[in-house]
Amino acid sequence: MALRKLETQLLYPEFVQAVETGDTEALEALREHLTMEDIAELVGELEGPGRADFLSKVPATEAAEIFQQLDLTAQRETLDLLSTSRMAGIINEMDPDDRTALLETLPSHNTKSLLSFLRPRERAQAQKLLDFPEDSVGRLMTPDFLAIRKEWTVGRSLDFIRFNGEDKETLNDIYVVDRQGKLLDDIPIREFLLSPGDRAIADVMDGHYTALLATAPQEEAIQAFKKYSARTALPVVDEEGLLLGIVTIDDILHLEEKETTEDIQKFGGAAPLEESYLEVSFWSMLRKRSVWLIVLFFGQMLTASAMSFYQMEISKAVVLALFIPLIISSGGNSGSQAATLVIRALALGEVAFTDVWKVLRRELLVGLGMGLILGVIGLLRVVLWGTAFQSYGDHYLTLGLAVGVAVISVVAWGNIVGSMLPLVLKRLGLDPATSSAPFVATFIDVTGIVIYFNIALLVMSGRLF
């Protein structure tokens, strides 16, 4: 695979030159030498006008196959540069699921305009898929599948597959339906190839199949493909069990990449980017990143407000202020760790809200363990510096104890907050990734101040206060 990619990259200059000079013979030679995926990769690296020029010179079916492998940003840019006739030809030849993925990212007026260029059959397909709820399985499916009847024989089914299967999305599984179109079974193609022609389909069926509900969240499709990892496609049905289409593994891979990217961006305290990093506009980047920063900035103001309640204590023991960054950062770091682990576990289906007490117990124990390690280090640091340099006055032992106990408490508290917040958000139907590391850290900063000074008051009472 790596050698193939290297070979493709080495051909890129030659490919660009052929596009720019309009050398049809060179382009034809390259097209014969490369796979369609390789060509799509090269086309994706061209500038917008170059992409549009190339797609205008190849047959519409080939252009559509290449076009639908481009990322959505490149697709939208290229559409604006194509002639009306070539644009219509491409979107009519696109696979229904890839066409839906493009249409749902466009403004409504652009979507209506593109729909008007579709042939009646393709327009009906596109409108039907777009009618499903956003982020539902129905938006991912394609109606290009093969279905047979259980009354048929293997031989008749194979004849049907040969005659109708050329333009279908996949032939790895063949679906069995009744007269009303209700799904009865899905049978791997190998069963047909290994069975005698006169064998009845009813005898091949075992009645065991997995189907996705068209209105279900797309995350359910991801989990289903992870569970049934050998499958390259899964059928999609409505509430009555009628077979509507299939979802293929390539769509799931793209979806998971998108979901993972959005979660990572949320972890960093930014709204998900709708375009690639280098393609997103300055104002869009500013808006998506500044909103959370403003929210977090106001949250950090609460830290100053919390400290104002302890002005008298700080004035009597200024040395306490030296350890504020150490303590609250330890709690924020532990909370961010816990949040990241639980959010990922939720995404993978490893935990659910019903596991809340198990998660709480685990994170409390881990938090106390980590806090004890850090607390001892903090205590030793204060004692060593106090002994060697007389840095903290006469009561450095008491100060070290206060710092150590505060670190244990704040780290344990950080683990609890970081692990529970994603579970609570999930329970409320919100995105757990919203409890990103910056949000958890900011919350623990505020509460950590309160914990620290109250412990200091308790431990050092009668000495400094």
Protein Blocks (a to p, Z undefined) as FASTA:
>chain_A
ZZmmmmmmmmmmmmmmmmmnopaklmmmmmmmpcfklmmmmmmmpcfklmmmmmmmpcfk
lmmmmmmmpcfklmmmmmmmpcfklmmmmmmmpcfklmmmmmmmpcfklmmmmmmmpcfk
lmmmmmmmmmpcghiaklmpcfbdcdddfkbcfklmmmmmmmmmmmgmbfkbccdddfko
pafbdcdfklmmmpcfklcfklmpgoiacdddfkbcfklmmmmmmmmmmbcbdcdddfko
pafbdcdfklmmmmmmmmmmmmmmmmnopacdfbdfklpcfklmmmmmmmmmmmmmmmmm
mmmmmmmmmmmmmmmmmmlmmmmmmmmmmmmmmmmmmmmmmmmmmmnopacfklmmmmmm
mmmmmmmmmmmmmmmmmmmmmmmmmmmnomnojmlmmmmmmmmmmmmmmmmmmmmmmmmm
mmmmmmnopafklmgfklmmmmmmmmmmmmmmmmmmmmmgoklZZ
